[in-house]
Amino acid sequence: MTRGRGVLLVLLLGVLAVGAWALWWEPGHVRVREVELAVPRWRPEHAGLRVAVLTDLHVGSPYHGIATLRRIVALTNAARPDLVLVPGDVVIQGVLGGKFVPPEESAEVLRGLRAPLGVYAVLGNHDWWLDGPRVARALRSAGIPVLEDTAVRVTARGKPFWVAGVSDFWEGAHYVPGALRPVSDDAPVLLFTHNPDVFPLVPARVSLTVAGHTHGGQVNLPLVGRPMVPSRYGQRYAAGLVVEGGRHLFVATGTGTSILPVRFRVPPEVVVLVLRPER
């Protein structure tokens, strides 16, 4: 074999290995990742509060059927969260190799989530594309409140805070003032929404905004970054912690896939945020 052919063979094997990883291994292996965040206006009494984020479940996408959802619920419960947020896209509308799973079936599995401060959801664009009211009914029937542009007051360790849900930026009203209207005191506000493009509309009154939707681009190439992020802001809100003007956003990359069943260097994950006050 000539040297040139040897190089080509190595390159070909490398491409095949990367393809196998991105198409088979990485999308099918869900992990739990713990992230500590120091956020503004968070009370010392709530230091160490654990918030699990299950976003973009896309139940029915390849490797993410009901069996995987059961595993995700078990992994989440094992992480012992105080609060669980489900920021939308429980269902999947369009992915190569996927299979439709009724939202009622997925919601029954999500009923098994355990958190002393509750489990709350908002709807994502895929939920709306299927049938937003249907998905919301399924979640509520499973005991999961759906907070579309509204908020609830939660008490932990004797002190209150607010959980506010903002509807989807693409398909909902995403009316931030409506979501914050119930907030009637100076207690901290934890806001969650599906699409992080809402973030520029969120006031500094909010301690932390949590979102999903982007899947972290599903592909994160060395030196190139994330070439496909479904956001008007490009890679600005692609993944992880973003701080702008003292306001904090965390974008979770979720567990499922859409369009193409590929993940590369963006593993499917449940994130557990451990919240602490800024010093």
SEVEX-47289 format. One record per residue: residue in one letter; z negated, y negated, x of N, C-alpha, C, CB in turn. Coordinates in pm, whole numbers, plus 50000, padded with zeros to 5 digits. Glycine has a CB too. Layout:
residues N
AZYXZYXZYXZYX...
//
This chain:
residues 279
M500005012050084500005000050000500004987550088498775000049904T500874978250057500934965950135499734957150102502244958450110R499504947450190498374938450168498554930450039498204928850287G499794926050012500064918449890499774926449765501494913749888R500184939149766499914947649650498414950349634500674960749662G497734951449747496284953449741495574941649677495724955849881V496014929649713495424917649653495694917249503495984904849720L496924920449465497274920549323496444930849246498764923549305L496224942449308495424952849243493994948149222495444965749326V493434941849326492074936649314491984926249203491604930549448L492974917349198492994907049093493094913348955494154897349116L493964923348943494144930048814492854936848770495274940348822L492204943848864490944950348830489884940148791490454958848948G489894928648859488954918048825489164912748685489054906748925V490434910648650490764905748515490344915948410492274902848503L490604928748437490214939248342488694939948326490754952748389A487984938348438486514938848432485964927148352485924938848574V486504915148376486054903348302486374904948154486714890548358G487574909948124487954912047985487054921847915489374916747977A486724932947982485834942847922484444936847898485724955248013W483974929047993482674922547978482674913047859482294914948107A483714904547852483764894147748484034899847609484834884047782L484794910747602485164916447473484184927047423486544922347481W483514933747515482704945147474481234943547510483244957647536W480934941647638479544942047680478754929947630479474942847830E479164918047668478344906247640478164903547491478944894247706P479224903947408479024900847266478064910447195480334901047195G477924922547246477134932547176475694933847221477764945547190H475254925347314473904926747369473104913847345473964930047520V472324914047239471534902447200470244901947281471214902747049R469914890147328468664888447402467784878047330468944884047548V466514877747365465594867447322465244858947443464304873547255R465414845847429465134836847541464114826447497466434829947592E463084824747579462034815047550462294802247630460634820847584V462214790947561462474777947624461314768647593463834771847576E460684763147695459614753347674460214739347670458544754447786L459834731747568460334718147552459174708447533461314717247433A459184697647608458244686647586458974676147503457714680647722V458474673547383459194664847291458324653047251459654672547167P458934641747220458164629647186457504630847049459064617447189R456384623747035455674622746908455184636346855456564616346805W455034645946945454514659146907453014659346932455224670646987R452234664346839450784663446849450214673846945450164665246711P449144670347016448484680147104448014692547028447294673747174E447624690746902447174702246822448284712546802446664697546686H449534708146814450674717046794451284721846925451734710146710A450604719047036451114723647165451204738847166450204718747281G452334743847212452534758147218453094764247091451264764747250L453394755946991453984761046867455324767846899454184749646763R455514779746843456694787846874457664787646756456274802446908V458884782746783459904781446679461094790146717460334766546661A461334800646641462494809346666463714803746594462214823946620V464854803746663466104798346608467124809646600466644786446694L467504813246477468514823646453469734816846392467964835046358T470654812946474471814805646424473094813646444471934792146491D474084810346362475424816246374475354831446383476154810546497L474624837146290474504851746286475854858246259473494856046178H476684851746179478034856646149478034871746126479004853046264V477214875846030477094890246004478434895645955475974892945898G478934905546024480254911145997481234908746109480804905245870S480894899746202481724898246321481534910546410481374885046399P482484913646498482394925746580481044926746653483524926046682Y480454938546650479164941646710477994935246635479144937246855H478274928546524477204921346455477214924446306477344906246477G477094937246276476944941646139475484941846098477564955346120I475194948745990473834949345937472874955846036473804956945805A473324965946108472444972646205471994962846314473154984746269T472914954646362472564944646463471624934246404473814937846519L471874930246279470984920546216469564926046206471504916746076R469434938746174468084944746170467434944046308468154959446122R468214946446411467674945646547467274931346581468714950746650I468074921646538467744907546562466434903846493468884898446513V466254908446371465004905746299463824912146371465094911146154A463984924346419462904931046491462584923846621463284945646520L463604919646695463394912246820462684899046794464724909746891T463074892346687462454879546652460984881546617463194872846536N460694891146535459304893746497458444897446618459234904846392A459034904946711458304908946831457954896846918459124919046912A458734886046906458474873846983457344865546924459734865346992R456844869446808455694863246742455884848146722454434865746822P456924844146651457114829846625456134824746520458554827046580D455804811846529455024805446423455924801246307454274793246478L457174797946341458124792646244459504798146280458124776946243V460324800946180461694805546204462664796046135461904820146155L463684791646209464754783346154466054791246158464884769946232V466814790546049468124796946040469134785846012468164808245926P469744780046117470614768346098472054771546057470634760546224G472234781045967473534782745905474464792745968474194770145901D475584794945897476604804845931476034818945937477254801346065V475404822645827474954836445811476164845645797474014837845688V477204840845728478394848945701479494845645801478894846845557I480584853045792481754850545877482994849745789481914861745985Q483774839345810485054837745741486154837345847485064824945652G486584848845892487694849445985487314851946129488454836945976V487424864446172487284867846313488044880846335485764869246356L488764881546444489554893446474488654905646484490344891546605G488954915946404488174928246409486894927946328487834931346547G486684917246249485464916146171485544923146037485114901846150K484424923845968484334930345838483394922245750483844945145852F483814919445627483004911445538481724918745499483804907745412V480614911645510479314916645465478784906745362478294918445586P478484911045241477994901845138476734894645183477734909445007P476614881745151475424874445193474144880145134475544859845153E474244886345016473064892344954472504903545041473414897744815E473384911145104472944922145190472274916745316474134931045228S472864906445374472274900345494470934893945463473224889945554A470854887145349469614880345312468464890245294469804872345183E468764902045242467714912145224467144916445359468264924245149V467994917145461467494920445595466664908845649468664923645691L467134896545628466394884845676465054883345606467224872245656R464904889345490463614889345421462514895145509463714897445290G462894903545604461924909945692461374901145802462534921845752L461874888945817461354879845918459914876045887462234867045928R459094875445991457674872445974457284860446060456814884846010A456774850045994456304838246065455254831545977457484828346100P454064828846028452994823545943453314810045880451744822346023L454164801945944454504788845890455784789045807454644778846002G456414800745797457574801845709458894803445780457644789945623V459904806845700461294808245744462124798745659461804823145731Y462914790145723463704780145652465154780745699463124766045673A466074777245608467494777845640468214765245593468134790245576V469364762745655470384753645603471704761445603470494740345690L472704756245536474004762845531474924757445640474644761045394G475814766145689476834762145785478204761845721476834771645904N479194757745799480544756545743481094769745691481484750845848H480804780845761481304793845713480634797745582481054804645819D479374794245565478684796945439479354789445324477194793045449W479724776945351480414768945249481814774245224480474754245292W482504778545329483864783545311483884796045223484514786545446L482834804145234482734815745145482344811045005481704826045199D481154805644993480624800844864479204795944891480644812244753G479054782944917477764777344954476654780644856477874762744968P476844778044726475784781344630475414796144630476204777244491R476404804744650476114819144653475224822644772477414827344658V475564817444890474764820245009473364814644993475444814345136A473264802444938471944796344917471114804744819472084782044864R471734809544712471004817944616470504830744681471894821444496A471354836744764470964849144831469754846944920472134854744913L469764836144996468644833245086467374830245006468984821345177R467504822144903466314818744823465764831044753466654807944720S466644839844708466184852244643465424861144740467374859844586A465714859544870465004867144973463754859845023465934869945090G463394848944955462184841644991462364831645103461134851145029I463614827745132463894818245239464354805045178464974823845338P463534794445181463954781545127465154775945204462794771645132V466084769945131467254763545191467064748445178468594768345122L466934741845291466614727545293467884719345317465554724445403E468594716445211469814708445222469474693845194470914713545124D469354685945300469034671745292467694669345221470144664345218T466704676845265465354675145215464374680045322465144682645081A463084678345296462064682045394460854688045325461644669745478V460104696045401458844701645352457744698645454458964717045326R456534697245405455384694445490454684707645522454394684445421V454454709945649453844722345696452554718845770454824730345789T451524726845751450254724545821449994735845919449084723145721A449734732146043449424741846148448224736946226450644744246241R447254745646243446044742346320445364729846265446394740346468G445414728446134444724717646066445454704446064443434715646128K446644703546123447404691146128448814693446072447484685746274P449354683545999450674685445937451824681446030450754677545810F452974687146002454244681846052455294684845947454634688246192W456464678845963457534680245864458684688545920458034666445820V459244696945835460484704045867461554698445775460324719745851A462554691945835463624685545757464944692645784463744670445792G465674695645678466974702045693468094692645651467034714845610V469124691545734470294683145705471494692145680470574673045821S472224689545574473374697945539474504696445641473884694445399D475474705445633476504706745736477354694045751477404718345703F477664690745875478444678745907479874679745855478464676446058W480444691845855481814693645808481904694845657482414705845872E481014702845597481184706545457480084701145364481234721345445G479014696045419477924690845337477894675645339476584696445385A476904670045271476774655445268476204650045399475884651245152H475524658745475474804655145599474124641445587475764655245719Y473324640345481472694627545450471294627145512472614625345296V471234622045633469974622045708468884614145635470204616145846P469184602145580468114595145507467554603345391468644581845453G468404611045324467914619545216467004630545267469074625745141A467354636045382466514646545441465144641245478467194652545564L465084628545518463814622745563463054615545452464064613145677R463674614345335463024606945226461664612745188463924606945106P461484626045186460154631145150459064628245253460224645945129V459444624645374458454622345481457614610145444459154620345620S456344612445417455494602045359454344597745449454944606745229D454314602745572453244598845663453784598645805452024608645651D452894597145902453334595946041453324609246115452454586046114A453244620346043453264633446108454604635946175452964644646005P454634643946282455884646746353456934653046260455624656046472V458194650946296459304656546218460144665546308460174645346156L460314677846265461224687346329462424688746235460524701446356L463584684246281464794684046197465754694846245465474670146199F466364701946151467384711546191468604710446102466814725746187T469744713746159471024712546092471974722546154471594698046101H473124724646093474064734246151474844728046266475024739346044N475474716846241476424710946336475764699746415477674705646262P475754700446548475084690046627475754676446621474994694446769D476954675546564477614662546553476844653046462479024664246500V475854658146390474964649746310474044641346399474124658346215F473814645746521472744640146604472804624946621472794646546739P473964618646641473974604046654473394596646533475364599246678L473304603346419472764597146297471254598846284473444603046176V470654606746373469224610046362468394599046428468914623846426P467404593446357466594582646414465564587846514465894574946304A465024578646592464034582046693462724586946631463754570146783R462554584846502461364589746432461224604946442461414585646284V462344612046462462354626646466461984631446607463754632046425S461044640646615460614645746746461684654446812459334653746732L462314663146732463324672246787464314675946678462664684946845T465604675846715466664680946628467144694246684467854670746616V467284704146597467774717446636469074720146563466704728646605A470074725246634471384727946574471984740546634472334716046593G473104744646578473864756046628475344752546628473604768746543H476154760746561477574758346532478524760346649477734744746482T478184755646766479144755346877479364768946941478684745746982H478404778046927478404790946998478434788847149479614799546954G478094776747194478214773647336479644774547386477344782847416G480594773547293482004775047328482454789547337482274768147458Q481504798847332481714813347348482174817247488482734818147247V482844808147557483324810747694482894799047782484894812647697N482244802247894481804792147990482344795948127480234790847991L483434789748166484134793648288483564786448410485624790648276P483374793448521482944786748644483904775548681482844796948759L483354764248720484084752348765484814745048652485084756248870V485084752048542485834746048431484914741748319486874755948378G483924749948290483024747048179483434754148053482964732148155R483234747447941483434753447809484674747147745482174751447718P485834753647756487084747347711487234746447561488234754747766M486464754047483486654754347338485324752047266487274767747293V484984739547242483754736147171484134729247041482824727047259P483764734746925484164728746798483324716546762484044739146687S483554705746835482794693446816483684681546846481534693346906R483514670946771484274658646798483854652346930484084648646684Y482724656846984482214651347109482494660147230480724649047098G483364669947215483694678647327482494686647374484244670447441Q482224686347504481134694147561479774687047556481464697747703R479764675047501478524667047500477364674347432478784653747428Y477644681147322476604688447249476894703347247476484683047105A477424708547356477874722547358476724732447351478684725147482A475644729847426474574739847435473354733847502475054752347512G472184738947463470964735447533470384721947495471204735747678L469534716747584468814704347558469684692247592467514703947640V469704682847499470384670047518469384659047486471684668847428V469244649247574468364637847550469194625147556467184637447653E469174617547448469934605047441469044594147383471224606847355G468804583747461467994572647413466604576847369468694565947301G466034586647438464704591447403464674601347289463844580047370R465824603947227465904613747118466314627247174466924609047008H465724637947120465894651447175466654660447077464534657547208L467644667447132468434677147057468464690247134469884671947031F468294701447063468514714447125469564721847045467184722747134V470644726047115471734733347052471644747947094473124727247090A471374756646998471314770947023472714776947013470344778046925T473024786447099474374792047105474574803747010474684796447244G473514808446945473644818346839473944832346886474694814146747T474264840946789474444855146819475844860346789473454863146744G476504855146686477794860446645478964853646713477944859246497T480164857146666481394850946715482264847246596482164860346812S483214838046620484214834946518485564833346586483834821946439I486614835146511488014834846554488304846546648488344821546624L487784846046772487954857146866486594863346897488644852346996P486504876546902485224883246927484874883647076485254897546872V484784871947137484624870847282483424862247314485904865047347R482654866447413481644858047477481684860747627480204860747418F481684849947703481684851247849480764840647907483124849947907R479684845347967478654836748024477994827847918479254827948134V478044832647793477314826347683476734837747598478254816847596P475724844547647475244856647580474674853647441474184863547664P474864862947348474254861247215472734861647228474754872147117E472074851947164470634851247185469904844947068470334843547310V468684849547052467694842846970466854834347064466804853146889V466744821547035465964812547119464604810147054466704799147142V463564811247133462214807647088461814794947163461184819447114L461734783947088461334771147146459814770047143461994759347069V459234767447259457794765447269457584750447287457154773847389L457064744047184457014729347180455694723947232457254724447038R455814713747316454644706947371454874691847364454364711447518P453814683947357453994669347355454394664047491452704662547308E455184653447490455514646647615454254640347672456614635947593R454194640047804453044633647868453294618747883452754640048005
//
